[in-house]
Amino acid sequence: MNRREEAVRIQRTLAVAATVALLAVAGACGSEDSDDKASGGGPDKADLVVWINGTDTPQEARDWLKKTFEEQNPGSTLTIEQQEWEGLVERFTTALTSEDQAPDVVEVGNTQAPTFTTVGAFSDLTDDLDDLGGDDLLQGFVDGATIDGKTYAVPYYAGSTYVFYRKDLFKKAGITEVPTTMDEFVEAAGKLKAESGEKDFSGYWLPGKDWRDAAALLWNADGDFAVPDGDEWKGNLSSDESVAGLTAFQDLYESASGAAADANEADPVTPFCAGKIGMMSRPGWVYGMLTDKKSGCPDLAKQVGVFALPGDDGEPAPVLLGGSDIAIPAKSPNQDLARKALALMLSDDYQSILAKAGLTPAKESLASALGDDEFAQASIEAASNAKLTPAAANWATVEGKMILEDLFSQIAQGGDVEELAAEADETLTAELN
């Protein structure tokens, strides 16, 4: 067995373990003891642990949260532990079943939240909603974390990706204007790739496993990952519309991407700075990384342009509405203090820091904090037609098992789209029900 086969075996073993753990969470969190903890209480002083995922949350916000919480709660401390997105579902299913391991506040992907809210892993925040922002909160995120009229997570930030491009490379390839339709976009990506003459150059950076950015091609063709089927869900990737979208992904990958077919959307800042990428879809906060002196390309600012990915009709394409929720694990012994920390993370001061870093704030009233430059406008335009993944309770399991990464990677490697889509539909239908 080679290394890759062994990695796949381990990955699938973890996925099965995660599913079993989810069932354990459902049983544990449904207990009377868990309900008591979730209703509030806990010591007046404690050492709180907050899980933040990835690098999206800027250091300024982290420092503000720790300092403000500890000033307002003498004798208590707050520690931020950064988690990585990859493997997060597995770590959650382990930590959230144990009072000894459960953090006090957690960031969870907005597409993952429905699974954990359904099994009762988070505390009920319904009575806190008005104080946290009420109708000012991003409603789609609130809805995704609401089960049977009770809300178990609240929005943290949102962020639709838009296209960053190298103006100098556009000029070199003879592209005088940014694309305004999907056809023009694909043509520009191909021109950039052809002009470079380099195999590892990406006219448009699109790793094979990057299903989140590829979703725009699927939705642009009116396809979808899954659709409701009565009280259940069924995979929809083998529909004519979805196959057209998946084929568009395969064609774009083959004609314009230099990224590996078995790679995920790991940070592309270094190759972008090095002139190895002409266009890439990334969230707004990436601009700060591109222009940071520590990034290795401090003089790149004048060469970076942005625009919302265009669809077939010239309107913004339906990109994935990414972002995160924050929640309090039901197993946390520090319910009251955790609520105070969560409230600080939704405060205008904290959310404004996120907005200045390019993250769409959790409150609609703070949208102006994003600014009014071309980057803010691209973010607003991209979000205007953004979509969410299917609102299925078991969607996090799909992500945890990397079903879509496997599918798109095989398509990028030249696999038969219709056959792979049909196989994926069977898997999705089984996992979502």
C-alpha positions as CSV (number, residue, x, y, z in Angstrom):
1,M,0.0,0.0,0.0
2,N,1.6,3.3,-1.1
3,R,1.5,6.5,1.1
4,R,-1.5,8.0,-0.7
5,E,-3.5,4.8,-0.4
6,E,-2.6,4.6,3.3
7,A,-3.7,8.3,3.8
8,V,-7.0,7.5,2.1
9,R,-7.6,4.5,4.3
10,I,-6.8,6.5,7.4
11,Q,-9.1,9.4,6.2
12,R,-12.0,7.0,5.7
13,T,-11.4,5.3,9.0
14,L,-11.6,8.7,10.7
15,A,-14.7,9.6,8.8
16,V,-16.5,6.4,10.1
17,A,-15.3,7.2,13.6
18,A,-16.7,10.7,13.3
19,T,-20.1,9.4,12.3
20,V,-20.2,7.1,15.4
21,A,-19.1,10.0,17.6
22,L,-21.9,12.2,16.3
23,L,-24.4,9.6,17.4
24,A,-22.7,9.5,20.8
25,V,-23.0,13.3,21.0
26,A,-26.7,13.0,20.3
27,G,-27.2,10.6,23.1
28,A,-25.0,12.5,25.6
29,C,-26.4,16.0,24.8
30,G,-29.9,14.8,25.1
31,S,-29.5,14.0,28.7
32,E,-31.2,15.9,31.5
33,D,-27.7,16.8,32.9
34,S,-26.7,18.4,29.6
35,D,-30.0,20.4,29.4
36,D,-29.2,21.8,32.9
37,K,-25.8,23.0,31.9
38,A,-27.0,24.4,28.6
39,S,-29.5,26.6,30.5
40,G,-26.7,28.6,32.1
41,G,-24.7,28.7,35.3
42,G,-21.1,27.8,36.1
43,P,-18.5,29.5,38.3
44,D,-18.0,33.2,38.5
45,K,-14.3,32.8,37.6
46,A,-12.8,30.4,35.2
47,D,-10.2,29.8,32.5
48,L,-12.2,30.0,29.3
49,V,-11.0,28.3,26.1
50,V,-12.2,29.7,22.7
51,W,-11.6,27.7,19.5
52,I,-11.0,29.9,16.4
53,N,-10.5,28.2,13.1
54,G,-7.8,29.0,10.6
55,T,-6.2,32.4,10.1
56,D,-9.3,34.4,9.1
57,T,-9.7,36.1,12.5
58,P,-7.1,38.9,12.6
59,Q,-4.7,39.1,15.5
60,E,-6.1,42.5,16.5
61,A,-9.5,40.9,17.1
62,R,-8.0,38.1,19.1
63,D,-6.0,40.5,21.3
64,W,-9.1,42.7,21.8
65,L,-11.2,39.8,22.9
66,K,-8.7,38.5,25.4
67,K,-8.0,41.9,26.9
68,T,-11.6,43.0,27.1
69,F,-12.9,39.8,28.5
70,E,-10.3,39.6,31.2
71,E,-10.8,43.3,32.1
72,Q,-14.6,42.8,32.4
73,N,-14.3,39.5,34.3
74,P,-11.5,39.9,37.0
75,G,-10.0,36.6,38.0
76,S,-11.0,34.8,34.8
77,T,-8.7,34.2,31.8
78,L,-9.5,33.7,28.1
79,T,-7.3,31.5,25.9
80,I,-7.7,31.3,22.1
81,E,-6.8,28.0,20.5
82,Q,-6.5,28.0,16.8
83,Q,-7.9,25.0,15.0
84,E,-7.4,24.0,11.4
85,W,-10.4,23.5,9.1
86,E,-9.2,20.2,7.8
87,G,-10.3,17.5,10.2
88,L,-12.4,19.9,12.3
89,V,-15.5,17.7,12.2
90,E,-13.5,14.8,13.7
91,R,-12.1,17.0,16.4
92,F,-15.5,18.4,17.2
93,T,-17.1,15.0,17.6
94,T,-14.4,14.1,20.1
95,A,-14.2,17.3,22.1
96,L,-17.9,18.0,22.3
97,T,-18.8,14.8,24.0
98,S,-16.7,15.4,27.1
99,E,-16.9,18.1,29.7
100,D,-13.2,17.7,30.3
101,Q,-12.3,18.3,26.6
102,A,-15.1,20.7,25.5
103,P,-14.0,24.3,24.8
104,D,-16.3,27.1,26.0
105,V,-16.9,28.9,22.7
106,V,-16.3,27.4,19.3
107,E,-16.2,28.7,15.7
108,V,-18.0,26.3,13.3
109,G,-18.4,26.6,9.5
110,N,-21.9,27.8,8.6
111,T,-22.3,24.7,6.4
112,Q,-21.3,22.4,9.3
113,A,-23.5,24.1,11.9
114,P,-26.8,22.3,11.0
115,T,-25.3,18.9,11.9
116,F,-24.1,19.8,15.3
117,T,-27.2,21.8,16.2
118,T,-29.4,18.9,15.2
119,V,-27.7,16.4,17.5
120,G,-27.8,18.9,20.4
121,A,-24.0,19.6,20.7
122,F,-24.6,23.3,21.3
123,S,-26.4,25.3,24.0
124,D,-29.7,27.0,23.3
125,L,-29.1,30.7,22.5
126,T,-32.7,31.5,21.7
127,D,-33.3,33.8,24.7
128,D,-30.0,35.6,24.0
129,L,-30.7,36.5,20.4
130,D,-32.2,40.0,21.0
131,D,-29.2,41.0,23.2
132,L,-26.8,39.7,20.6
133,G,-28.3,41.6,17.7
134,G,-31.7,40.3,16.9
135,D,-33.0,41.1,13.5
136,D,-29.6,42.8,12.7
137,L,-27.9,39.4,12.6
138,L,-27.4,37.8,9.2
139,Q,-30.7,35.9,8.9
140,G,-29.5,33.1,6.7
141,F,-26.9,32.1,9.3
142,V,-29.4,32.2,12.1
143,D,-31.9,30.1,10.1
144,G,-29.2,27.5,9.4
145,A,-28.6,27.0,13.1
146,T,-32.2,27.0,14.2
147,I,-34.0,23.7,14.9
148,D,-37.6,23.4,15.9
149,G,-37.8,27.1,16.7
150,K,-34.7,27.1,18.9
151,T,-31.4,28.7,17.8
152,Y,-28.1,27.0,18.8
153,A,-25.5,29.2,17.0
154,V,-25.2,32.7,15.8
155,P,-23.3,34.3,12.9
156,Y,-19.6,35.1,13.4
157,Y,-18.7,36.5,9.9
158,A,-19.6,35.9,6.3
159,G,-17.5,36.2,3.2
160,S,-18.2,35.4,-0.4
161,T,-15.1,35.0,-2.5
162,Y,-14.3,37.2,-5.5
163,V,-11.6,37.2,-8.1
164,F,-8.1,38.6,-7.5
165,Y,-6.1,39.2,-10.6
166,R,-2.6,40.4,-11.6
167,K,-3.0,43.5,-13.8
168,D,0.6,43.1,-15.1
169,L,-0.2,39.6,-16.3
170,F,-3.5,40.7,-17.9
171,K,-1.5,43.3,-19.9
172,K,1.1,40.7,-20.9
173,A,-1.6,38.4,-22.2
174,G,-3.3,41.2,-24.1
175,I,-6.4,41.3,-21.8
176,T,-7.5,44.9,-21.6
177,E,-10.7,44.6,-19.5
178,V,-11.9,42.4,-16.8
179,P,-14.4,39.7,-17.8
180,T,-18.1,40.5,-17.6
181,T,-19.5,37.1,-18.4
182,M,-18.6,33.5,-17.6
183,D,-17.5,32.9,-21.2
184,E,-15.2,35.9,-21.1
185,F,-13.8,34.7,-17.8
186,V,-13.0,31.3,-19.1
187,E,-11.4,32.8,-22.2
188,A,-9.3,35.1,-20.1
189,A,-8.1,32.2,-17.9
190,G,-7.1,30.3,-21.0
191,K,-5.2,33.2,-22.4
192,L,-3.2,33.8,-19.2
193,K,-2.3,30.1,-19.1
194,A,-1.3,30.0,-22.8
195,E,0.8,33.2,-22.5
196,S,2.8,31.8,-19.6
197,G,3.8,28.6,-21.4
198,E,4.4,27.0,-18.0
199,K,2.8,23.8,-16.9
200,D,2.5,24.9,-13.2
201,F,1.1,28.4,-14.1
202,S,-2.6,28.9,-13.4
203,G,-4.5,31.3,-15.5
204,Y,-7.1,30.6,-12.9
205,W,-6.0,28.8,-9.8
206,L,-8.3,25.9,-9.2
207,P,-6.9,22.9,-7.3
208,G,-8.7,19.6,-8.1
209,K,-10.2,19.2,-4.6
210,D,-11.5,22.8,-4.4
211,W,-15.2,22.0,-4.6
212,R,-16.1,25.3,-2.8
213,D,-14.9,27.5,-5.6
214,A,-16.1,24.9,-8.2
215,A,-19.6,25.2,-6.8
216,A,-20.0,28.5,-8.7
217,L,-19.7,26.5,-12.0
218,L,-22.2,24.0,-10.8
219,W,-24.7,26.6,-9.7
220,N,-24.1,28.8,-12.7
221,A,-25.5,25.8,-14.8
222,D,-28.5,25.6,-12.5
223,G,-27.2,22.4,-10.9
224,D,-26.9,21.5,-7.3
225,F,-25.3,19.0,-4.9
226,A,-28.5,17.7,-3.4
227,V,-32.2,18.5,-3.4
228,P,-35.1,17.8,-1.0
229,D,-37.0,14.6,-1.6
230,G,-40.0,14.6,0.6
231,D,-38.7,14.4,4.1
232,E,-35.3,13.3,2.9
233,W,-32.5,14.5,0.6
234,K,-31.2,13.0,-2.6
235,G,-28.0,13.6,-4.5
236,N,-28.5,15.8,-7.6
237,L,-25.1,15.8,-9.3
238,S,-26.2,13.5,-12.1
239,S,-29.0,15.8,-13.3
240,D,-28.4,17.3,-16.8
241,E,-27.8,20.8,-15.3
242,S,-25.3,19.5,-12.7
243,V,-23.4,17.4,-15.3
244,A,-23.1,20.5,-17.4
245,G,-21.6,22.4,-14.4
246,L,-19.2,19.6,-13.5
247,T,-18.1,19.4,-17.1
248,A,-17.5,23.2,-17.1
249,F,-15.3,22.6,-14.0
250,Q,-13.3,19.9,-15.8
251,D,-12.8,22.0,-18.9
252,L,-11.7,25.0,-16.9
253,Y,-9.3,22.9,-14.9
254,E,-7.7,21.4,-18.0
255,S,-7.4,24.7,-19.9
256,A,-6.4,27.1,-17.2
257,S,-5.3,25.6,-13.9
258,G,-1.7,24.6,-13.0
259,A,-2.7,23.4,-9.5
260,A,-2.5,19.7,-8.7
261,A,-5.6,17.6,-9.2
262,D,-5.2,16.0,-5.8
263,A,-4.6,19.3,-4.0
264,N,-7.0,21.4,-1.8
265,E,-7.4,25.1,-1.6
266,A,-4.4,25.7,0.6
267,D,-3.1,29.3,0.7
268,P,-2.1,30.4,-2.8
269,V,-0.6,33.8,-1.8
270,T,3.0,32.7,-2.3
271,P,2.5,31.5,-6.0
272,F,0.3,34.6,-6.7
273,C,3.1,36.9,-5.5
274,A,5.6,34.9,-7.5
275,G,3.7,35.5,-10.7
276,K,2.5,31.9,-11.0
277,I,-1.2,32.7,-10.8
278,G,-3.1,35.1,-13.0
279,M,-6.5,34.9,-11.2
280,M,-7.8,33.3,-8.1
281,S,-11.0,33.3,-6.1
282,R,-10.3,34.2,-2.5
283,P,-12.1,36.0,0.4
284,G,-11.4,39.7,0.9
285,W,-9.1,39.4,3.8
286,V,-6.5,37.9,1.4
287,Y,-5.7,41.4,0.2
288,G,-4.1,42.2,3.5
289,M,-1.9,39.1,3.1
290,L,-0.9,40.1,-0.4
291,T,0.2,43.6,0.7
292,D,1.8,42.6,4.0
293,K,5.5,43.3,3.9
294,K,6.0,39.9,5.5
295,S,4.3,38.2,2.6
296,G,7.3,38.6,0.4
297,C,5.6,40.8,-2.2
298,P,5.2,44.3,-0.6
299,D,5.2,46.1,-4.0
300,L,2.4,44.0,-5.4
301,A,-0.5,46.3,-4.3
302,K,-0.5,48.4,-7.5
303,Q,-0.7,45.2,-9.6
304,V,-3.7,43.6,-7.8
305,G,-7.2,44.1,-9.1
306,V,-10.5,42.5,-8.1
307,F,-13.9,41.7,-9.6
308,A,-16.9,39.6,-8.8
309,L,-16.9,36.3,-10.7
310,P,-19.4,36.8,-13.5
311,G,-22.1,34.4,-14.4
312,D,-23.6,33.5,-17.9
313,D,-26.0,36.5,-17.7
314,G,-23.3,39.0,-16.8
315,E,-24.6,39.2,-13.2
316,P,-22.4,38.0,-10.4
317,A,-22.1,34.2,-10.4
318,P,-23.7,32.2,-7.5
319,V,-20.6,31.7,-5.4
320,L,-20.6,29.9,-2.1
321,L,-21.6,32.1,0.8
322,G,-18.9,31.1,3.2
323,G,-18.4,32.1,6.7
324,S,-18.7,30.9,10.3
325,D,-21.0,30.7,13.3
326,I,-20.1,30.8,16.9
327,A,-21.7,28.6,19.5
328,I,-21.3,27.4,23.1
329,P,-20.8,23.6,23.5
330,A,-23.5,22.1,25.7
331,K,-20.8,20.3,27.7
332,S,-19.0,23.5,28.7
333,P,-19.1,23.9,32.5
334,N,-18.8,27.7,32.1
335,Q,-22.0,28.6,30.5
336,D,-22.5,32.1,31.9
337,L,-18.9,33.2,31.2
338,A,-19.0,31.7,27.8
339,R,-22.1,33.8,27.0
340,K,-20.2,36.9,28.0
341,A,-17.3,36.0,25.7
342,L,-19.7,35.2,22.8
343,A,-21.4,38.5,23.3
344,L,-18.1,40.3,23.0
345,M,-17.4,38.5,19.7
346,L,-20.7,40.0,18.4
347,S,-20.1,43.5,19.8
348,D,-19.8,46.4,17.4
349,D,-16.2,46.9,18.4
350,Y,-15.1,43.4,17.7
351,Q,-17.2,43.0,14.5
352,S,-15.8,46.3,13.1
353,I,-12.3,44.9,13.5
354,L,-13.3,41.8,11.4
355,A,-14.9,44.1,8.8
356,K,-11.8,46.2,8.4
357,A,-9.9,42.9,7.7
358,G,-12.3,42.2,4.8
359,L,-14.7,39.9,6.6
360,T,-18.4,40.6,6.2
361,P,-19.6,41.4,9.8
362,A,-22.4,39.3,11.5
363,K,-24.5,42.4,11.8
364,E,-26.0,44.0,8.7
365,S,-25.8,47.5,10.2
366,L,-22.0,47.2,10.2
367,A,-21.6,46.5,6.5
368,S,-20.3,50.0,5.9
369,A,-17.3,49.2,8.0
370,L,-16.1,47.1,5.0
371,G,-15.2,50.4,3.3
372,D,-16.1,51.8,-0.1
373,D,-13.1,50.9,-2.2
374,E,-13.1,48.4,-5.1
375,F,-12.4,45.5,-2.7
376,A,-15.5,46.3,-0.6
377,Q,-17.6,46.7,-3.7
378,A,-16.4,43.4,-5.1
379,S,-17.3,41.7,-1.8
380,I,-20.8,43.2,-1.8
381,E,-21.4,42.3,-5.4
382,A,-20.1,38.7,-4.9
383,A,-22.4,38.3,-1.9
384,S,-25.5,39.6,-3.9
385,N,-26.0,36.2,-5.6
386,A,-24.2,33.9,-3.2
387,K,-25.7,30.5,-2.2
388,L,-25.4,28.1,0.7
389,T,-24.8,24.4,0.6
390,P,-28.0,22.2,1.0
391,A,-29.5,22.8,4.5
392,A,-29.4,19.1,5.3
393,A,-28.8,18.1,8.9
394,N,-26.0,15.7,7.9
395,W,-24.2,18.0,5.6
396,A,-21.2,18.2,8.0
397,T,-20.8,14.5,7.6
398,V,-20.4,14.9,3.8
399,E,-17.7,17.5,4.4
400,G,-16.1,15.4,7.1
401,K,-15.8,12.4,4.8
402,M,-14.4,14.6,2.0
403,I,-16.9,13.2,-0.5
404,L,-16.8,16.3,-2.7
405,E,-13.0,16.6,-2.6
406,D,-12.8,13.0,-3.9
407,L,-15.4,13.7,-6.6
408,F,-13.9,16.9,-8.0
409,S,-10.3,15.5,-7.8
410,Q,-11.3,12.6,-9.9
411,I,-13.1,14.9,-12.4
412,A,-9.9,17.1,-12.5
413,Q,-7.9,13.9,-13.4
414,G,-10.1,13.4,-16.5
415,G,-12.6,11.0,-15.1
416,D,-16.0,10.4,-16.7
417,V,-18.2,13.1,-15.4
418,E,-21.5,11.3,-15.7
419,E,-20.3,8.1,-14.1
420,L,-18.6,9.9,-11.2
421,A,-21.7,12.1,-10.7
422,A,-24.0,9.1,-10.5
423,E,-21.7,7.4,-8.0
424,A,-21.5,10.6,-5.9
425,D,-25.3,10.8,-5.9
426,E,-25.6,7.4,-4.3
427,T,-23.1,8.3,-1.6
428,L,-24.7,11.7,-0.9
429,T,-28.2,10.2,-0.7
430,A,-27.0,7.6,1.8
431,E,-25.1,10.1,3.9
432,L,-27.7,12.8,4.0
433,N,-30.5,10.6,5.3
